[in-house]
Amino acid sequence: MFEFLRRILSGRPVPEPENKINTLSSSMLPTANVLEILAEPGHGKTSFLWGLTFMLRKLGLVWPDYLCWSPQSDTNQVIKAYHDAMNRREVPAPTLQENICRLELRLKGMERWGDRRLILEDGWDSVFPSERNANVKKREIDWGSPACWLLSLPDLEGFDAQDLDNRLDTLLRARQASARFLLARPLRLIITLTKADRMNLPRNLRQYLKLDPLAAMVTAEKELFDPELGPDSRGLAPGHPSIQFDERAVREYLGKLLQVHEEISDWLGSTLTGRLLARRAAQQHVTLRFCLVSATGADLRSDSHLQIPWSPRRVLDPFFWSLEPEML
Amino acid sequence: MRDETIHPDPVGFPMIWVQELGLYVHCLPVTKVQFEYFLSDARDGHFDPAWYESIRQLNPRISPRRIWSRNYWNAFLTGILPGEAERYAAWNGDGYHLLDSSEWQSFFRAVRGKSPSLLDDLGISERLGPRPRELFQTIGRAVDDVWEETREVGRDSPEKIGLAERLLLRLGVMEWVSLRNGQGLRWGGLGEPHPNFCGNLFAPECGEVVLPGDPERQRLAPFGFRLAFDPR
């Protein structure tokens, strides 16, 4: 991990990612990235998925050869429904068991990572089911893939110091009970702190969320096509030099991702909750990475609607971590 | 700098001269205490007790002595519609108005990077009556505490708070500003409320104007305002 940062800081070349595939032939599918997303009810899983798929589609604004689609019409319809709801400024209702869905996306022409398949699942959680779903047959989790564990920051404030440790223990026991446990690599856990817009964060972490270059590119596109903004518009066209996400910019982004992970780790380490979490993870040989995200970007709402457009912040970070096995 | 750098509004709350604008601007967003003078004077039926009750449900009232870093935003009058704020401006007299977006941003640029000790140099506390002074000082202490609570990870020595934060252009409320273009008047918000008041990642330092869907009709808890005064 630190070797990666040293390489960035020293200007030495960063190693190529594994399995980079630049062309897609009919006989060769891109490498599959399964991102297992785990969360207790109410910790923002569906909002995160809405924000993540939204931003995955928007990456075409900064990568000229990029395409994001699904070979499955069901997935396309589900994602279209997500984005239509976001355009109407809706926020997700609690997930019901019958709403489980599996999303398979093809991502083509990404800078640095080339072509990938991404598999995501929405629905009730098999590690942290709600009471209503406690007796439902559990979905098998691919523990060989990085797991993204969503934790709502405002809810963490109400936890006792041991609560988070207990939850990590629950997660590790679920993994040990899995049929695939013995085949799996050591667990790589991306702890993703959600709803970060509602927290009084240390200033550098708040700035990291506020100044998200990928969110800025979405804003720039929106402003470009808003005739009512007039002279207040700061819109930039897709492909504008200031919103390029080229090889160098991606490398810098990943360096910042690592720096922010360490800052979050230090911040959590200043609390007993955070120290217990780190201790348990070390004892169980779990590699932890930390991210901060806000799916909506703000909590300015009335009834069940946001009063301003969705503005997901840093929701791609857990995905970027999952693409970088060397960093994990 | 004018001789009269501080100008009290009609109920004694301080406004500061902003050379770049040629205007006085309220040092803080309008508080409930200020607005209550207007309410006691309002003659039409719109601003009745039920109206004020609905406002206080969105952002409860607090007495100055109970203000601290986790509730100071309760002191401000928020949840107001921009048209109502304009009526308050008119009640203050000729020359008072809500800021437009470019005035607000110029104000921000004029004070960012400056030290809050400038306010002490101007002798602001000595020039206020007891109620405005108490509010101004308690809110100032609360904001200092917020600044300390959000110290950067890994930073040993505290970073000093700036004048923009002390004047609550950040860490305050969303402030209604007018946006003028060829198609008429629109309302937007500038500012950065405390995230415990309203979750947000707004960046007024980048000139980000927030555009709510229905500003003329939808009351939004974190939206307040401050006034400018043109003495000419």
Contacts between the chains, C-beta under 8 A, distances in Angstrom:
chain1	res1	chain2	res2	distance
A	89	B	213	6.9
A	195	B	199	6.9
A	197	B	195	6.3
A	197	B	199	4.0
A	197	B	200	5.7
A	197	B	201	5.0
A	198	B	195	5.5
A	198	B	196	7.2
A	198	B	199	3.4
A	199	B	195	5.8
A	199	B	196	8.0
A	199	B	199	8.0
A	200	B	146	7.2
A	200	B	149	6.3
A	200	B	150	5.8
A	200	B	194	7.1
A	200	B	195	5.6
A	200	B	196	6.0
A	201	B	150	6.8
A	201	B	195	7.7
A	202	B	150	5.7
A	202	B	151	6.5
A	202	B	152	5.5
A	202	B	153	4.7
A	203	B	150	5.0
A	203	B	151	7.2
A	203	B	152	5.1
A	203	B	159	7.7
A	204	B	152	4.4
A	204	B	153	6.0
A	205	B	153	6.8
A	206	B	150	7.2
A	206	B	195	7.9
A	206	B	201	7.4
A	209	B	201	5.2
A	210	B	201	4.8
A	210	B	202	7.7
A	210	B	203	4.8
A	211	B	203	6.9
A	211	B	206	7.7
A	219	B	208	7.9
A	227	B	183	7.8
A	228	B	181	6.9
A	228	B	183	5.9
A	228	B	186	6.6
A	229	B	179	7.9
A	229	B	181	7.2
A	230	B	179	7.9
A	230	B	181	2.8
A	230	B	182	5.9
A	230	B	183	7.1
A	231	B	181	6.1
A	232	B	101	6.2
A	232	B	179	5.9
A	232	B	181	7.1
A	232	B	209	6.2
A	234	B	207	7.1
A	263	B	153	4.6
A	263	B	154	6.9
A	264	B	153	8.0
A	266	B	153	5.1
A	266	B	154	6.0
A	267	B	153	4.8
A	294	B	199	7.6
A	294	B	201	6.1
A	296	B	199	8.0
A	297	B	200	7.8
A	297	B	201	5.6
A	298	B	198	7.3
A	298	B	199	5.9
A	298	B	200	4.4
A	298	B	201	6.5
A	298	B	202	7.0
A	298	B	210	7.9
A	299	B	198	6.1
A	299	B	199	3.1
A	299	B	200	7.0
A	300	B	198	5.8
A	300	B	199	7.7
A	300	B	200	6.7
A	300	B	210	7.6
A	300	B	212	7.2
A	300	B	220	6.4
A	300	B	222	6.8
A	302	B	218	6.2
A	302	B	219	7.8
A	302	B	220	7.1
A	307	B	212	4.6
A	307	B	213	5.6
A	307	B	214	7.8
A	307	B	218	6.4
A	307	B	220	5.9
A	308	B	210	5.7
A	308	B	211	6.6
A	308	B	212	5.8
A	308	B	213	7.2
A	311	B	201	7.5
A	313	B	201	5.7
